[in-house]
Amino acid sequence: MNEVKRWLKSAWVLKKQIEANMDEITALRTLACRVTPMYKESLGGSKENRTENTVARIVDLESDIRRDTEKLVRRVEEIRTAIERIDDERCRVVLTKRYLTYMKWENIASEMHYSVKQIFRFHEKALRRIKITVK
């Protein structure tokens, strides 16, 4: 069951990684706009431009974001398909709210008009019923 939860949480992990990379890009762009190019001599006598390094890092991060976004879209679709196969509607709703909209347990309980304890029961039942293909 832990493997199932880890797989379900993987979309959230990817989303957080994308957000972190986007935050880093924002910080790097701010830095690149504020700083004039600075040069320092290396051992070989050539000059290295920090702005170029910053731009290169931004390009790398943008590439990572594109790759991770494609992976996230695929993973969300896999999770959605697996959830849709569960025969109990309440279990499907709990898993969808928790793993696709990233809601907190208390908010799920409030929206569904159940206790948090009952939401946990639906969650456990759903975890036992979900069929996944871990890739």
C-alpha positions as a Markdown table, in Angstrom:
| # | Residue | x | y | z |
|---|---|---|---|---|
| 1 | Met | 0.0 | 0.0 | 0.0 |
| 2 | Asn | 2.9 | 2.4 | 0.6 |
| 3 | Glu | 4.0 | 1.9 | -3.0 |
| 4 | Val | 0.5 | 2.9 | -4.2 |
| 5 | Lys | 0.6 | 6.0 | -2.0 |
| 6 | Arg | 4.1 | 6.9 | -3.2 |
| 7 | Trp | 2.8 | 6.6 | -6.8 |
| 8 | Leu | -0.2 | 8.7 | -6.1 |
| 9 | Lys | 1.9 | 11.4 | -4.5 |
| 10 | Ser | 4.3 | 11.5 | -7.4 |
| 11 | Ala | 2.2 | 14.0 | -9.2 |
| 12 | Trp | 2.4 | 16.4 | -6.3 |
| 13 | Val | 6.2 | 15.9 | -6.0 |
| 14 | Leu | 6.6 | 16.7 | -9.7 |
| 15 | Lys | 4.4 | 19.8 | -9.3 |
| 16 | Lys | 6.5 | 21.0 | -6.4 |
| 17 | Gln | 9.7 | 20.5 | -8.4 |
| 18 | Ile | 8.4 | 22.5 | -11.3 |
| 19 | Glu | 7.3 | 25.3 | -8.9 |
| 20 | Ala | 10.8 | 25.3 | -7.3 |
| 21 | Asn | 12.5 | 25.5 | -10.7 |
| 22 | Met | 10.2 | 28.3 | -11.7 |
| 23 | Asp | 11.0 | 30.2 | -8.5 |
| 24 | Glu | 14.7 | 29.7 | -9.2 |
| 25 | Ile | 14.3 | 31.1 | -12.7 |
| 26 | Thr | 12.5 | 34.2 | -11.3 |
| 27 | Ala | 15.3 | 34.8 | -8.9 |
| 28 | Leu | 18.0 | 34.3 | -11.6 |
| 29 | Arg | 16.2 | 36.7 | -14.0 |
| 30 | Thr | 16.0 | 39.3 | -11.2 |
| 31 | Leu | 19.7 | 38.8 | -10.5 |
| 32 | Ala | 20.6 | 39.0 | -14.2 |
| 33 | Cys | 18.7 | 42.2 | -14.7 |
| 34 | Arg | 20.3 | 43.9 | -11.6 |
| 35 | Val | 23.9 | 42.9 | -12.1 |
| 36 | Thr | 26.2 | 44.3 | -14.8 |
| 37 | Pro | 28.4 | 41.7 | -16.3 |
| 38 | Met | 31.4 | 40.9 | -14.1 |
| 39 | Tyr | 34.5 | 39.3 | -15.3 |
| 40 | Lys | 37.2 | 37.4 | -13.5 |
| 41 | Glu | 40.3 | 35.9 | -14.7 |
| 42 | Ser | 40.7 | 32.2 | -14.4 |
| 43 | Leu | 43.9 | 30.3 | -14.2 |
| 44 | Gly | 44.1 | 30.0 | -18.0 |
| 45 | Gly | 43.8 | 33.7 | -18.5 |
| 46 | Ser | 40.3 | 33.6 | -20.1 |
| 47 | Lys | 37.4 | 35.6 | -18.8 |
| 48 | Glu | 34.1 | 34.1 | -17.6 |
| 49 | Asn | 30.9 | 36.1 | -17.8 |
| 50 | Arg | 28.6 | 35.5 | -14.8 |
| 51 | Thr | 25.6 | 36.8 | -16.8 |
| 52 | Glu | 26.2 | 34.1 | -19.4 |
| 53 | Asn | 26.3 | 31.5 | -16.7 |
| 54 | Thr | 23.1 | 32.8 | -15.3 |
| 55 | Val | 21.4 | 32.7 | -18.7 |
| 56 | Ala | 22.7 | 29.2 | -19.3 |
| 57 | Arg | 21.3 | 28.1 | -15.9 |
| 58 | Ile | 17.9 | 29.6 | -16.8 |
| 59 | Val | 17.9 | 27.7 | -20.2 |
| 60 | Asp | 18.7 | 24.5 | -18.3 |
| 61 | Leu | 15.9 | 25.1 | -15.8 |
| 62 | Glu | 13.4 | 25.9 | -18.6 |
| 63 | Ser | 14.3 | 22.6 | -20.2 |
| 64 | Asp | 13.8 | 20.8 | -16.9 |
| 65 | Ile | 10.4 | 22.4 | -16.5 |
| 66 | Arg | 9.3 | 21.4 | -20.0 |
| 67 | Arg | 10.4 | 17.8 | -19.4 |
| 68 | Asp | 8.8 | 17.7 | -15.9 |
| 69 | Thr | 5.6 | 19.2 | -17.1 |
| 70 | Glu | 5.3 | 16.6 | -19.8 |
| 71 | Lys | 5.9 | 13.9 | -17.2 |
| 72 | Leu | 3.4 | 15.5 | -14.8 |
| 73 | Val | 0.7 | 15.6 | -17.5 |
| 74 | Arg | 1.3 | 11.9 | -18.2 |
| 75 | Arg | 1.3 | 11.0 | -14.5 |
| 76 | Val | -1.9 | 12.9 | -13.8 |
| 77 | Glu | -3.6 | 11.1 | -16.6 |
| 78 | Glu | -2.4 | 7.7 | -15.3 |
| 79 | Ile | -3.6 | 8.5 | -11.8 |
| 80 | Arg | -6.9 | 9.8 | -13.1 |
| 81 | Thr | -7.4 | 6.6 | -15.1 |
| 82 | Ala | -6.6 | 4.4 | -12.1 |
| 83 | Ile | -9.0 | 6.4 | -9.9 |
| 84 | Glu | -11.8 | 6.2 | -12.4 |
| 85 | Arg | -11.6 | 2.4 | -12.3 |
| 86 | Ile | -12.6 | 2.3 | -8.6 |
| 87 | Asp | -16.2 | 1.3 | -8.2 |
| 88 | Asp | -17.0 | 3.3 | -5.0 |
| 89 | Glu | -17.8 | 7.0 | -5.9 |
| 90 | Arg | -16.8 | 8.2 | -2.4 |
| 91 | Cys | -13.4 | 6.6 | -2.7 |
| 92 | Arg | -12.9 | 8.1 | -6.1 |
| 93 | Val | -13.7 | 11.6 | -4.8 |
| 94 | Val | -11.4 | 11.2 | -1.9 |
| 95 | Leu | -8.5 | 10.1 | -4.1 |
| 96 | Thr | -9.2 | 12.8 | -6.7 |
| 97 | Lys | -9.3 | 15.6 | -4.1 |
| 98 | Arg | -6.2 | 14.3 | -2.3 |
| 99 | Tyr | -3.9 | 13.4 | -5.2 |
| 100 | Leu | -5.1 | 15.5 | -8.1 |
| 101 | Thr | -6.2 | 18.7 | -6.5 |
| 102 | Tyr | -3.8 | 18.3 | -3.5 |
| 103 | Met | -6.4 | 19.1 | -0.8 |
| 104 | Lys | -5.9 | 18.6 | 2.9 |
| 105 | Trp | -7.7 | 15.9 | 4.7 |
| 106 | Glu | -9.7 | 18.4 | 6.8 |
| 107 | Asn | -10.9 | 20.2 | 3.6 |
| 108 | Ile | -11.9 | 17.0 | 1.9 |
| 109 | Ala | -13.9 | 16.0 | 5.0 |
| 110 | Ser | -15.6 | 19.4 | 5.2 |
| 111 | Glu | -16.5 | 19.4 | 1.5 |
| 112 | Met | -17.8 | 15.9 | 1.6 |
| 113 | His | -19.7 | 16.3 | 4.9 |
| 114 | Tyr | -17.9 | 13.5 | 6.6 |
| 115 | Ser | -15.5 | 13.3 | 9.6 |
| 116 | Val | -11.8 | 13.2 | 8.9 |
| 117 | Lys | -11.8 | 9.7 | 10.4 |
| 118 | Gln | -14.4 | 8.6 | 7.8 |
| 119 | Ile | -12.4 | 10.1 | 5.0 |
| 120 | Phe | -9.4 | 8.1 | 6.2 |
| 121 | Arg | -11.5 | 5.0 | 6.0 |
| 122 | Phe | -12.6 | 5.8 | 2.4 |
| 123 | His | -8.9 | 6.4 | 1.6 |
| 124 | Glu | -7.8 | 3.1 | 3.0 |
| 125 | Lys | -10.5 | 1.3 | 1.1 |
| 126 | Ala | -9.6 | 3.1 | -2.1 |
| 127 | Leu | -5.9 | 2.2 | -1.7 |
| 128 | Arg | -6.8 | -1.5 | -1.4 |
| 129 | Arg | -8.9 | -1.2 | -4.6 |
| 130 | Ile | -6.8 | 0.9 | -6.9 |
| 131 | Lys | -4.9 | -0.9 | -9.6 |
| 132 | Ile | -1.7 | 0.8 | -10.7 |
| 133 | Thr | 1.0 | 0.1 | -13.2 |
| 134 | Val | 4.2 | 1.5 | -11.6 |
| 135 | Lys | 6.5 | 2.8 | -14.3 |
